[in-house]
Amino acid sequence: MATGQSRNSNQIVVQQAAAALEKLKYEVAQELGIQIPQDGYYGYMATRDTGAIGGHMVRRLVQIAEQQLSNGSRF
């Protein structure tokens, strides 16, 4: 696969969600002390680091959803 191409077939439904997830990714990486490449190419990053970022993002999203559900608000 060439640089910059992705196998991700997910379609973005809400454009603001993509920006929010990107922001969350950088926040989580900073908290973990992991530097995300500015050029957007993750091929030089360790799988352990990218997995840690993704795992912590999911935990944070689940936590946010649980808080919203406990407050009685809808998504």
Buried (B, 14 or more C-beta within 10 A) or exposed (E): EEEEEEEEEEEEEEEEEEEEEEEBBEBBBEEEEBEBEEEEEEEEBEEEBBEBBEEBBEEBEEEEEEEEEEEEEEE
